[in-house]
Amino acid sequence: MSDKNMARRARVEITFDGVDITASMLPYLLSVSYTDNQEDTADALQLNFQDTSAIWLTDWLNQAVDAAAGRGMAIQGVIVRQNWNSDGKDDLLDTGTFELESVTCSGPPSTVAIKGTSLPFTSQIRQTKKTKAWEKYDLAGIANEMAGANGMVCMFLSAQNPFYDRVEQYDSSDIELLSQLCHDAGCSLKATDKMIVIFDQSDYESKGAVKKVKRGDHSYTKWRLGTTTADTQYTSCRVSYNDPATGKSIEGIAYCEDYDSSKKSNQQLEVSQKVGSIGEAKELAAKLLRLHNKFERTVQFTFPGDPALLAGLNIELEDWGGWDGKYIITQAKHTVNASGGYTTTVNARRVLEGY
C-alpha cells in the first residue's frame, strides 16, 4: 500500500536471471517499455539507461552478455502504479519473462538499450530450420507437439481445428510453419511468456469494452485515427476444394455485413484450400474475409498509464464520427520513465460486425 498523500507515480522492478537489480539500475534508468502484441509479433521489454560514467559499457554489460551466451538471460519486469487514484492502493502489471535479445550502446550522450523478447532465440522453435513431414495431424496436435518440444505450453482456444493428411515442413522453423497454418485456417497466433496461444479473434471481439473513449473527455493525451483501403475491400470470400480422391467439389461463400450484389465494385477473395464440407468451407471463408478486411479503420490513443489496457481487449469510441464503435487492441505499449511518469499507448482496429 502507498501513502494516500503521496503524488501518484509508477516504478518498475527488474530481475536478471532471478537477481533483483532494481536498486542498482535506478540511478541510470531513463525508461522501461513493455510492448504487448495481440498476434504474430512477439512481446518485448526494453530498458533504456544513461551511461555517462560508462559503467554499463565497460563492466556490467560484459558480464550480462557473457552470462547469457549460449543459454539466454531471463529478464522479468513488473510495473507498479502507486496511489494513481489517490486511494493509497497499488496496481501491478507483471510483464512476464523475456529472453535477452539485443544490447545497443550509442552516444553522445552515452546510452544503453537492453531489449528482451517473449519468443526466445535460444529455443529451436524460432531458430532451427527443419525439413519434416507431418502426417495425420490436426492443427492443435502440431501446435502442442511443437510447444512441448521447445519447453513451452500451448493453449488452443480456436474452434477451427483443421485435420491434415500431410503437412510438409521444408527448411523452415516450427514457428514459421505454425504461423502459416494458423493464417490459412483463419486463426491467430501469439507467443508470450513461454506459451503459445492459438485463438479466434471473433471470440475476443464479441466481449464488452473495458474502456469508453469519448471525444473531449480528457481521458487521453494524444490521439490518431486512420483508414486504409489496401487489402480491406473484399465484399465476399469463396473457399473451394476439389477432392482428387472422389472428384467431388466443395464450395462455400461468406459475405460482408453490408454486401450489395448490385454493386459493380464488389471484389471477391478466392481461396483454394482443403475442406470437408460446405459448412466448413463457409466457416473458413468467413474467417479469411475477416482476416483480410480487419484493418479498414484504425486508431491510436495515449492514456495516463493503465495496467488494465492489454492486447486483445476492447475499447469503445464515442463522438468520433465515422470512427465510432468498438475497437480491439492490437498492441499496448506501457512506458515508465525515470521520474515515475507512466503512459499507455494503444493501437486498435475496429471490430468487424456481421462476418
N, C-alpha and C positions, 0 to 999 in steps of 0.2 A: 504493500500500500504506500502511496505517496502522500505528502502533506497537501491538504486542500488549499493551503495558502501559497504554495509554490507556483511559479509560472509553468504553464504547460510546456512540455518538451518531450523529445524522444531520445533514446540512447540505443546502442547496439551492443550485443555480446557476441564475441567471435572466439571460436576454438579452432586450432590447427592440430589435427591428429589427436583430438581429445584433450589437448592442453589449452586452457583458457589464457588467451593473450590479450584480453580486453584492456587491462591496466597498462600493459606495455605499449599498445598501439595508440592509445588515446592522445598522447602529446603530438602525434604525427597525422592523425586522421583528418582527411578532407571530406570524404563522403563514403557511404556504403549504399549500393543499389542492388535490389533484388528484382529480377525480371521473371514474372510468371506467365508462361505462354500456354494457350489453350491446346494447340496441336502442332505437330510436325517439327517445331523448333524446340530444342532442349531449354530448360530453365537455366538462368545464370545468376551468379552472385559476384559482384565486382567491388573490390576495396581500393580506394584511392588515398594515397598518403603524400604528404610533403616530405622531402628528404634533403633539406638544405645541409644537414650535418653528414650526409652520405652514409649513415649507419645502416640503412636498408641495403644500399648498393654494395657496400664493401664487406658487410658481415652477415646480417640477418637473412638476406635473400639467398646467399650462397648456401647457408645451412638448410634453408627450406627446400631449395631446388635439389640439393644433394640428397636430402632425406626422401624426397618424392620420386627420385629417379627410379624408373623401372617398376614402381608399385603404385604410384599415385598418392598424393597427400589429400586427406579428407579435410574439408573446410565446412564448418557449420556456423550458421548465424541466426540470431534471434533479435527481432526489433521489439523494443519495449516502449509503448506510448504511455507517458506518465501524466496523470492529472489533466487529461486532454479536455474533459468536460467539467472541470472544477469540482469534481466529486471525490478526489483523493484516490481514485481507482487506477490500476494499471491494466493495459491491454497488451497481449503478446501476439507476435506473428513469428512462428517458427518457420524459417525458410527451408529447412531440411538439410540434407547432406549433399555436398558438391565435391567434385574432384578438381584439384589444381589443373587448369587448362593452359594458362599463359601468364607470363610476367612481362610487363613493359615498363622500361625506365626512360624518362625524357627530361629535357630541360633546355634553357633555363626558364623558370625556376625548376629545380630538380624535383621530379615527382615519380611516384611508383604506382602502377596499376596492377593489381592481382585479380585474376578472373578465374572463377570456378564454374564447372558445367555439371548439370544433373545427369548427363549421359557420359559415363567415364570413357576416356581414351584408352585406359588400360584394360577395359573389357573387350573381349573378342566380338561382342555384338555390334560394335561400332567400327573396329579397325580391321578385323581379319576378313579377307576376301575368300569366299568359298565357292566351290562348284559341287552341287549336290542335287539329288532328285528326291522330292517328297512325294510319296505315293499313298493314296487312300487316307488323306488327312483333311480335316476341316480347318478353318482359319483359327479357331480357338486352340486346336491341338498344336498347330505350328507355333502360335504365339507362346503358349505355355511351355513348350519344349525349348524354344529359344531363350525365354526368360530363365528357366531353371538351369540351363547350361551356362548362363552368364551370371549366376548369383543374384538374379532378380526375381521379383514376384509379378505375375500377370493378373490383372483384373479385367476380365472380359465382360463388358456391360452391354454389348450390342445384340440386338435381336437378330441381326443379319449375320449368319454364320455359314458361309458357303462351303460346300464339300468339293474337294478336288481329287480327280482320279490321279493326276500327276502335276506337280509343280516343278519347274526347272529353276534352280538357283545357279547362275553362271557367273563366276568371278565377281561376286557382289557380297557385301556384308549382310549379316542377318537383319539389321535394322533397315537397310535399303530394300531388301525383299519384302519385309513385313510392311513397310510403309506403302509400297506399291500395291500389295494385296489389299490393304485397308482402303486405299483410294479407289481401287477397282470395285470394291464391294460397297462403296459409299459410306464407309466408316471413318472415324477419326482416331488418331494415334497420338498418345502423349507419353513421354518418358520423363519420370520425375522421381527423385529420392529412392533410387534402386527399385523402381516399379514401372512396369509397362501397363498403360491403361488404354483399352480399346472401347470406344463408346459411340453412340448415335447422338449427333448434335441436336436432333429434333427433341430428344428427351430433355436436354438441358434448356432448350429454348421454350419449352412448354411450362417451365417453372415461373413463379412470380418474380417480380423485380425486387431487389434488395435495397434499391435507392431510386428516388424520383429526382430528376434534374429539371427544374422549371426555369425558363429563361428569366434572368434578373433576380433569382432568389439568393444570390451571393454564396451559394454552396461550393462554387468553383472559382478558380483564379484565372484559368485560361480555357479557351475552347476553340475547336476547329471542326467544321463539317465538310463533307466531300461526297462526290458521286463519281462513278466510273462506268463506262459502257463496255470496257474490254472484258469479253467472256462473261457478260452478265445479261445478255439479251435473248437467251433462249426462252421460247414460249412453250416448248414441249421437248420431250426426250423419248426416243424409241430404242428399246433394247430388243435385239433379235438374236436367235441362235438356231442353226441348222444342225440337228443331231446326225453325225455321219453314220451312226450305227443303225438308226431307224429311218433316216431320211425325213423325219418329222421336223417341221418348222414351228418355232415358238416365238411369239412376239407380244410385247407389252408396251403401252404408251402412257406417259404421265404428262399432265398439262399444268401450267402455272395457274394461279388463282383467277386472274382476270383474262384468261385465254379467250380470244375472239377469232373464230375460224374465218371471218370475212376479211380480216386484215391481210394485205399483201406483204407486209413486213415481217410476218411470222417466221421464226427460224427454229428448226428442229435439230436437236443434238442426236446424232446417230451413233449407237454403240453396239458392237457385236461381241457378245460375251455369253459364256455357258450359263444357262438357267434350266431349271427342271420343270417349270410350269408357267402358264400365263400370269398367274398371281405373283410368282417370284419375279418374273420379268417386269411387271408393273411396279412392284415394290422397289426393285433396283433402279428402274427408270426415275422414280420419284426422288430417290436418294442422290442420284447423279445430277439431276436437274437442280436440286438444292446446292450441291457442291459447286456447280458452275455459276450459279446466279447469286450466291450469298453475299458478295461484296459490292452490291449495287449502291448502297448508301452506308457511309462510314462516319464515325465521329471520334473525336479525341477530347478528353477533358482532364485538367489537372485540378485535383482537390487537395485540401489540407489532409495530411496523412490519415489513411483509414485502413486498418488491417483487414476489415471485412470485405474489401473490394479485391476479388481474385478472379482469375481467368475462369470462364465457364459459368459465371453468374450473370444475372440480367439487371439492367438499369432501364428506367422509363423516362423518356423525354417529353416535355410538355411545353407548349407555346414556342416551338421551334419551326413552325410552318410545315413544310414538306418533310422535315426530319422527325416529326412527332412519332412516337411509338416505342416499342420495346426493342432493346439492343442487347446482344450478348457480348460480354467482354472477351476479346481475343487475346489481349495482353494487358497485364497490370504491372507497372513498374513502381516499386516503393523505394524512395530515396531519403536517407537521413544524412544531414551534414554535421560538421564539427560543432556547430553552435546549438545543436538539438532541434533544428528545423526538420520537418518531416512532410513530404508531399507524396501523393499517389497519382500517377498519370495512367489513364486507361485508354486503350484503343478498343473500339467496339464496332460491330456491324449490326444493321437492322435485322431483326428476326424475320424470317420468311414465313408467311402465312399461306395456308391453302395448298401445301405440297404434300 
